[in-house]
């Protein structure tokens, strides 16, 4: 029996970066600094060790330590979700058990990857975690461009019917599929995962977003949501345009490294993503400096 409620997820979540030093070791001091400053920016929750946090480039122990340091820095002010997905079910159970013991609100999981697992095997992966940890609230992470698996109301119905599956992080451009899942499973939390479609996802039933560019630009997301809630679509679109300008520019240079370098420009050296990612070159750094110089208030 899970004890979380959908309203606990109605937030602007940062898909938190993981700062690293030049030798690729995790910079936990910088991590705590970034968390504190993002809270000051208006971030309402943190999603650890996902794509933006280089979760699959971290060791299992590092993933646990990242979560613990985030929880320490947060100190109960906002909730934290830990992404625990990986290819081996035993490792997912280990990470999920640790996350819940440490104080995470919920866990999130990509499906197992690389091997072309059958949908029955993928369902079993999630169900084995829930069977091992009957009280775990879990969020399915739908990110087909990375995993090769796209969830919808039909192939994920078996999961979404499970009370431990509290919602889905939908990092897919198919907003029709998001709306259909919401209609078929009205008790589940729909969480947007693509920053550039936040407003569209809200219109299709999403109540939250977990975003990479939230790391640096949280106030813009609050502006979109606030305007949408007031029914002021002209203002909501205006603020979404401001987000999309930043998404377009950061994607061109490599969005994950761009977020880390953006924080370096803000005074907290976060290094660059682990190899095989390459650090940003001089032109990309200049482009990111231009992004950081954009006024938050659209012209």
Buried (B, 14 or more C-beta within 10 A) or exposed (E): EBEBEBEBBBBBBBBBBBBBEEEBEBBBEBBBBBBBBBBEBBBBBBBBBBBBBBBBBBEBEBBBBBBBBBBBBBEEEBBBBBBBBBBEBEBBBBBBBBBBEBBBBBBBBBBBBEEEBEBEEBBBBBBBBBEBBEEBBBBBBBBBEEBEBBBBBEEBBBBBEBEBBBBBBBBBBBBEBBBBBBEBBEEBBBBBBBBBBBBBBBBBBBBBBBBBBBBBBBBBBBBBBEBBEEEEEEBBBBBBEBBBBBBEBBBEBBBBBBBBBBBBBBEBBBBBBBEEBEBBEEEBBEBBEEBBEBEEEBE
